[in-house]
Amino acid sequence: MSLDRSVMMFAGIMVLVSVGLTLWVSPLFVWFTVFIGVNLIQSSVTGFCPAALVFKKLGVKEGCAFR
């Protein structure tokens, strides 16, 4: 799996986890969902993604978007 797909899968999982936490634990977890959305927007504009750096250090092969 490439770095791009790993980051997209991780973001999707985190969104689902944050929605679940919002529904079943506390409505304040909606801010976690907001944080994830802002980070996705920021990474699409700047090309910098902290999760991509972590996955790269873990040895995931590079893709097209994150190098």
Backbone torsions as a table, in degrees:
resi	resn	phi	psi	omega
1	MET	NA	136.1	-178.0
2	SER	-80.3	167.1	179.8
3	LEU	-60.5	-40.9	-179.3
4	ASP	-61.0	-47.8	-179.1
5	ARG	-68.2	-34.6	177.7
6	SER	-64.4	-43.2	179.2
7	VAL	-65.7	-42.2	179.1
8	MET	-64.8	-40.3	178.6
9	MET	-65.6	-43.2	178.9
10	PHE	-61.3	-44.0	179.0
11	ALA	-62.9	-42.4	178.3
12	GLY	-63.2	-42.7	177.7
13	ILE	-63.1	-42.8	-179.5
14	MET	-65.0	-37.5	176.8
15	VAL	-63.5	-45.8	179.5
16	LEU	-63.9	-41.0	177.2
17	VAL	-62.9	-43.5	-178.4
18	SER	-67.7	-35.3	176.5
19	VAL	-67.1	-41.8	176.9
20	GLY	-61.8	-43.6	177.2
21	LEU	-62.5	-38.6	178.3
22	THR	-63.9	-42.1	-177.8
23	LEU	-72.5	-43.3	-168.5
24	TRP	-105.8	-14.1	-177.6
25	VAL	-113.0	-62.7	-177.7
26	SER	-157.0	139.2	176.8
27	PRO	-63.2	-17.7	179.6
28	LEU	-69.2	-17.1	176.7
29	PHE	-68.2	-7.1	175.0
30	VAL	-60.0	-26.9	178.6
31	TRP	-68.2	-27.9	174.1
32	PHE	-66.0	-41.6	176.6
33	THR	-62.9	-42.4	177.9
34	VAL	-61.4	-43.8	179.0
35	PHE	-59.2	-43.1	179.5
36	ILE	-63.2	-43.8	178.7
37	GLY	-62.0	-43.6	179.0
38	VAL	-64.4	-40.2	178.5
39	ASN	-64.8	-38.0	176.8
40	LEU	-64.3	-41.8	178.1
41	ILE	-64.7	-45.8	-179.8
42	GLN	-60.4	-43.9	-178.5
43	SER	-69.3	-30.6	178.1
44	SER	-71.9	-30.5	-179.8
45	VAL	-81.4	-44.7	-173.6
46	THR	-95.8	-22.2	-175.7
47	GLY	82.2	1.7	178.9
48	PHE	-99.9	125.2	179.6
49	CYS	-135.9	117.0	179.5
50	PRO	-59.1	-37.6	179.0
51	ALA	-63.8	-36.4	178.8
52	ALA	-64.0	-37.4	177.6
53	LEU	-63.7	-42.0	179.7
54	VAL	-65.1	-46.8	180.0
55	PHE	-63.1	-37.0	179.3
56	LYS	-64.2	-41.5	178.7
57	LYS	-67.0	-25.8	177.2
58	LEU	-80.5	-4.4	174.4
59	GLY	97.7	13.2	177.4
60	VAL	-73.8	133.9	-176.2
61	LYS	-69.2	147.3	-176.9
62	GLU	-67.7	152.5	174.6
63	GLY	-115.2	-152.6	-178.0
64	CYS	-85.7	-40.4	-170.9
65	ALA	-80.0	-44.7	-175.1
66	PHE	-112.3	119.9	-179.9
67	ARG	-124.2	NA	NA
